[in-house]
């Protein structure tokens, strides 16, 4: 017994010694493996987080070129000033941003900035030190050649290109040590009008966009590809395009106003205003004795983490029901028409028997919707459910990395079904990618539902990069359905939201705050019960055919105006807008008066024509026919487009040769995202960290098993992990 005990104790000591030896080796080998693998993985993650790409930018940001192809580092931003002058329904905006090169080297930068999706960008001025350089519009390839040559010769130069309709880049060459650079961009746009309210939005942030892996994006050239045509490393391999998941480099929570902005607005509306409201920023508002209103933000250094919105309405009874603005340029008359149909009376509303509705609510639950965005979306959906009646049918669809409908098909809006839906919606959380196509395809099933007015209410931040693929899908599958988009969060992709609603024959509603949900959703559902004006037509002076945009005015819902841009040799005379209000014909006549000063109406018409041509391209038109038409209009009106750019070159060489350096600055995350948290769409970064941590465990366990299992394995020999094969 003693012998057995001694043998047992000896064996135990031997086993303990073996275990300690094995553990030591496991730790050493595990650390070695994890250091190699973990550093590679974490290095990739850090690189992914530290580098920026133009399509990743969410605010106006100057990016200095780094040694890595297609990678840029932001430069410190000093000051941003936005000045907006509103006349009637047209806004003219100047964006002036001053950047500082704090280093000792000559650098080249790329300035990335969002603008409204309907902005007609027509002016660039670049101030470097005492020099002011005026930009000229050229075809894109010619502009790139001019810029590249100036850059090689050491001249200061700037190149502005459109990457998306609401995203632009400005490459700035040869910025000297400690120099200040002021970039001034000017554009104009028409205002949004709804229910008698005039709305002006200026984008200050962009929610990071998700691009499905392998998705074809035939519309806009990638910012990286566009920029690489101008840099010194022209012989470098082309960039492969943005990562499947875009992940901008966020400043840590509490970092302060890393993108400070000052905004001032002057409204010359022509009639007194009853109310002027800044939706999301504290502002001083001053009115003079006439119809002029001045607004500026209370904070001189406001953080650019959410879009700026200004809303106003004319004083009671003073809102124009019809207005026409006329500009003559190079022998052509350009007109902008605004007609607000009278609102139906209570008696007229009672006479209209709305059809039962089949409503499909689609809600985005991807990672970019984390924070207050998913709260707003849930509340908006619950508000929508409360508008349904027993005659209606409905369904709810959520999407992130996949599509999940509540039911296979729409069901009656019974009390039981509505109760189930409310519970289902209340549990929705934000996580995963933004695979929008599947949800759109499910909701737009192309089936006609006899006896029902079919509507899709699509709630999202629009944080996608494959917009054109989605527009084509909407156009192909819409059928008799109407698509209404609801923009959620502090910085939704308004280009996608407005264009999707246009293709879907619906409208766009923007919700930027949880307190707005009930009011705006109630207005939306009151609007879409039935059109107010149908079969809209316009008779021009002398009955002459006129080139107008939109070419056909859609049916108008409650509170929506007729807004049309037109061009012809002569538009002087009486213009008649007519349509059907219920069963009664309705019309209004107006005579445009020529403005003494240029109003920019011609540029707005040109921007609308270019947008119409690009829509044709999205739906399959031959680019060989579309491109020259776009170039012709853009050059005539001095506009930036997909095929034309603004380029400015100083004639005096100032920069020596040598390698360009880079600097780094963080940028603000959209306020609606959770402060300091990584968006769950950033799967590459998260995965690389997990792989690095798993390396230690895998190496340690492998060493222990390798010592205890005989060579050649056996029935219980360790097998490689599924992900390690």
Secondary structure, DSSP 8 states (H G I E B T S, - for coil): -HHHHHHHHHHHHHHHHHHHHHHHHHHHHHHHHHHHHHHHHHHHHHHHHH-B-GGG--SSEEEEE-SSTT-EEE--EEEEEEEEEEETTEEEEEEEEEEE--SSS-EEEEEEEE--TT-EEEEEEEEETTEEEE-EEEEHHHHHHHHHHHHHTTEEEEEEEEEETTEEEEEEEEE-TT-EEEEEEEEEEE-EEETTEEEEEE-------B--TT----SS--HHHHHHTTSS-TTS-----S-SB----B--TT---TTEEEEEEEEE-SS-EEEEEESSS-EEEEE-SSSEEEEEES-SSEE-SS-EEEEEEE-TT-S-SEEEEEEEETTEEEEEEEE------HHHHHH----EEEEEEEEE-SGGGTTHHHHHHHHHHHHHHTT--TT-EEEEEEESSSEEESSSS-EE--HHHHHHHHHHHHT----S---HHHHHHHH------TTEEEEEEEEE---BS-HHHHHHHHHHH-TT-EEEEEEESSS--HHHHHHHHHHTTS-EEEE-SGGGHHHHHHHHHHHTTS-SBEEEEEE-GGG---EEESSS---B-TT--EEEEEEES---SEEEEEEEETTEEEEEEEE-EE-SS--SHHHHHHHHHHHHHHHHHHTT--HHHHHHHHHHHHHHHT---SSEEEEEEEEEE----S--------B---TTS-TT---TT-HHHHHHHHHHHHHHHHHHHHHHHHHHS-TT--TT-----GGG-
